[in-house]
């Protein structure tokens, strides 16, 4: 996660899931399934770049984000630990 060029912007990037049964990645504000800020659906966007710009975040304040990978087999979800950064 890094500061974007605009005020209140963070750039989030990640490695593409290697499991073929991961159908989407959801980026949440806070720890766990809080407010969803972005969704990447790999089923309809197979060439999606694993990078998203989040806008409208509080400038100069730390924002924590967590990532969930949705797996089609058994409809399971795996969460990453939260990562925090301050938007410009």
Secondary structure, 3 states (H helix, E strand, C coil): CEECCCCCCEEEECCCCCCCCEEEEEEEECCCCCEEEEEEECCCCCCCCCEEEECCCCECCEEEEEEEEEECHHHEEEECCCEEEEEC
